[in-house]
Amino acid sequence: MSISGITNTALSGMMAQTTRVGAIASNVANISTSGYSRLNTSLTSVETRSVQATVKQTDQPVDPATELTDLIEAEKSYKANAAVFETGADMWEMLMSIKRD
């Protein structure tokens, strides 16, 4: 996998986690809304070495503990992808510097 492939994969992971956080926010905002059903986010690996987030309505009620746990997991996943992205960008910059010299 090339450096650009690594950064693209990490970027898609960050975008997927952003989608996930949006669903969590909707769940928390509607916790007291009568008839509201929890949104669930599924993450899928795609052939292009990226991650796709799909949000679907469930028949489950919103549980604050589940939302908090999911939010913590999304934050950690986002940070891990951001670290990979930053490392890939640093490597790319170093390669370009070597190429110029």
Sequence and secondary structure as in RCSB ss.txt:
>XXXX:A:sequence
MSISGITNTALSGMMAQTTRVGAIASNVANISTSGYSRLNTSLTSVETRSVQATVKQTDQPVDPATELTDLIEAE
KSYKANAAVFETGADMWEMLMSIKRD
>XXXX:A:secstr
  HHHHHHHHHHHHHHHHHHHHHHHHHHHTTTSTT   EEEEEEEETTTEEEEEEEE SS   HHHHHHHHHHHH
HHHHHHHHHHHHHHHHHHHHHHHHH 
